[in-house]
């Protein structure tokens, strides 16, 4: 793993946290790096292709976790319509 890619992942993670979202594994070239960090316990993946720093995730309430996941899913699938419980949380 290159230092540049590592810094890029850190930058994307901080940006997602700032937006109150899970990081989605876009751009795709970072997917392997993100999965490696999950296997080392540095990141948590609540759903496939969504990531959060483990310590940050553990500090979130259940409703904030849901919001982070929904925002990450929206970034992965901007054409999806959220309804029911997910819409209520949003």
TIZAMAR-848432 format. One record per residue: residue number from 0; residue in three letters; y, z, x negated of N, C-alpha, C in turn. Coordinates in pm, whole numbers, padded with zeros to 5 digits. Last residue first. Layout:
BEGIN
 resi resn   n.yy   n.zz   n.xx  ca.yy  ca.zz  ca.xx   c.yy   c.zz   c.xx
  NUM  ala      Y      Z      X      Y      Z      X      Y      Z      X
...
END
This chain:
BEGIN
 resi resn   n.yy   n.zz   n.xx  ca.yy  ca.zz  ca.xx   c.yy   c.zz   c.xx
   89  unk  00992  00838  03422  01107  00766  03367  01232  00799  03446
   88  unk  00826  00969  03599  00861  01034  03473  00986  00970  03414
   87  unk  00803  00772  03797  00861  00903  03830  00905  00976  03704
   86  unk  00672  00571  03662  00809  00547  03710  00878  00679  03743
   85  unk  00428  00698  03620  00509  00658  03505  00652  00630  03546
   84  unk  00336  00734  03883  00369  00851  03801  00458  00811  03684
   83  unk  00453  00426  04012  00380  00551  04033  00430  00663  03945
   82  unk  00518  00181  03751  00526  00233  03888  00450  00365  03896
   81  unk  00657 -00070  03548  00600  00064  03557  00620  00117  03699
   80  unk  00582 -00391  03459  00655 -00310  03556  00584 -00177  03568
   79  unk  00607 -00581  03156  00534 -00491  03244  00630 -00419  03339
   78  unk  00752 -00722  02973  00738 -00782  03105  00661 -00693  03203
   77  unk  00739 -00593  02729  00865 -00587  02804  00855 -00645  02945
   76  unk  00527 -00444  02566  00507 -00527  02685  00633 -00526  02772
   75  unk  00622 -00293  02351  00506 -00381  02332  00494 -00484  02444
   74  unk  00828 -00156  02475  00860 -00241  02360  00745 -00338  02330
   73  unk  00685 -00018  02670  00786 -00115  02712  00823 -00209  02597
   72  unk  00535  00151  02509  00467  00046  02585  00565 -00061  02632
   71  unk  00744  00317  02419  00668  00236  02324  00596  00122  02394
   70  unk  00817  00433  02662  00915  00352  02589  00847  00264  02485
   69  unk  00577  00567  02724  00629  00463  02812  00730  00374  02741
   68  unk  00561  00750  02510  00456  00649  02528  00510  00534  02614
   67  unk  00790  00905  02559  00775  00834  02432  00673  00721  02444
   66  unk  00723  01009  02813  00840  00923  02798  00831  00842  02669
   65  unk  00504  01167  02742  00487  01056  02835  00601  00958  02823
   64  unk  00632  01353  02581  00527  01267  02524  00508  01145  02612
   63  unk  00794  01474  02771  00858  01398  02662  00756  01307  02594
   62  unk  00598  01599  02927  00682  01495  02988  00753  01412  02881
   61  unk  00488  01780  02739  00405  01676  02800  00490  01564  02860
   60  unk  00716  01822  02462  00654  01867  02586  00571  01751  02642
   59  unk  00670  01796  02107  00717  01741  02234  00644  01807  02352
   58  unk  00555  01882  01873  00670  01957  01921  00718  01911  02059
   57  unk  00360  01694  01816  00317  01828  01855  00432  01913  01910
   56  unk  00518  01479  01729  00442  01469  01854  00405  01608  01906
   55  unk  00607  01574  01480  00703  01547  01588  00634  01544  01723
   54  unk  00364  01588  01341  00443  01709  01361  00546  01690  01472
   53  unk  00277  01314  01350  00199  01422  01409  00281  01546  01437
   52  unk  00482  01049  01447  00452  01147  01343  00384  01266  01409
   51  unk  00317  00797  01641  00421  00899  01628  00382  00989  01511
   50  unk  00235  00477  01784  00227  00578  01679  00344  00674  01685
   49  unk  00030  00230  01933  00145  00320  01947  00127  00436  01851
   48  unk -00206  00086  01919 -00083  00020  01873  00044  00102  01897
   47  unk -00370  00271  02171 -00377  00166  02070 -00241  00101  02046
   46  unk -00210  00594  02209 -00271  00474  02266 -00280  00370  02157
   45  unk -00132  00791  02031 -00172  00829  02167 -00240  00717  02244
   44  unk -00183  00855  01713 -00181  00736  01796 -00228  00773  01937
   43  unk -00002  01014  01456 -00087  01029  01573 -00074  00902  01655
   42  unk  00004  01037  01097  00053  00986  01224 -00050  01014  01333
   41  unk -00139  01172  00905  00007  01171  00896  00071  01127  01027
   40  unk -00413  01156  00893 -00354  01264  00971 -00202  01271  00965
   39  unk -00536  00944  00780 -00501  01054  00690 -00437  01172  00763
   38  unk -00551  00773  00996 -00677  00825  00941 -00653  00941  00844
   37  unk -00279  00713  01023 -00348  00786  01129 -00475  00849  01073
   36  unk -00238  00566  00791 -00169  00694  00807 -00229  00778  00919
   35  unk -00394  00344  00855 -00429  00427  00739 -00364  00563  00750
   34  unk -00246  00242  01068 -00381  00292  01093 -00430  00379  00977
   33  unk -00014  00164  00929 -00006  00264  01034 -00143  00325  01061
   32  unk -00121 -00033  00763 -00057  00084  00703 -00050  00197  00806
   31  unk -00206 -00220  00952 -00305 -00155  00865 -00247 -00029  00801
   30  unk  00046 -00297  01069 -00059 -00234  01147 -00161 -00160  01060
   29  unk  00239 -00442  00944  00238 -00298  00917  00122 -00226  00987
   28  unk  00230 -00697  01039  00186 -00676  00900  00182 -00528  00863
   27  unk  00341 -00699  01298  00197 -00683  01281  00153 -00654  01137
   26  unk  00642 -00506  01335  00569 -00628  01307  00424 -00601  01269
   25  unk  00457 -00329  01566  00523 -00456  01542  00627 -00430  01435
   24  unk  00317 -00110  01692  00278 -00169  01563  00329 -00312  01549
   23  unk  00571  00111  01809  00471  00012  01838  00439 -00062  01708
   22  unk  00637  00451  01806  00649  00326  01733  00537  00233  01776
   21  unk  00750  00607  02103  00645  00589  02003  00671  00457  01932
   20  unk  01095  00711  02140  00980  00627  02172  00872  00641  02066
   19  unk  01360  00782  02103  01275  00863  02190  01152  00788  02233
   18  unk  01510  00653  01919  01509  00595  02053  01429  00678  02153
   17  unk  01440  00809  01699  01580  00808  01743  01592  00753  01886
   16  unk  01175  00734  01671  01208  00872  01707  01351  00881  01760
   15  unk  01215  00467  01590  01146  00497  01716  01178  00638  01763
   14  unk  01341  00511  01342  01409  00438  01449  01347  00466  01585
   13  unk  01138  00643  01200  01265  00713  01229  01342  00644  01342
   12  unk  00951  00430  01192  00917  00557  01258  01045  00633  01295
   11  unk  01092  00239  01039  01055  00209  01178  01022  00336  01255
   10  unk  01109  00380  00796  01230  00337  00865  01201  00308  01013
    9  unk  00839  00406  00728  00922  00526  00749  01049  00493  00827
    8  unk  00775  00134  00697  00710  00213  00802  00792  00336  00833
    7  unk  00936  00078  00472  00957  00005  00598  00896  00082  00715
    6  unk  00821  00238  00280  00959  00266  00322  00989  00199  00455
    5  unk  00573  00104  00264  00579  00246  00301  00718  00283  00351
    4  unk  00655 -00144  00173  00594 -00134  00305  00597  00010  00354
    3  unk  00746 -00062 -00082  00837 -00128  00012  00784 -00118  00154
    2  unk  00520  00034 -00203  00629  00127 -00173  00725  00068 -00071
    1  unk  00213 -00093 -00066  00331 -00103 -00151  00437 -00002 -00109
    0  unk -00117  00000 -00086  00000  00000  00000  00124  00000 -00090
END
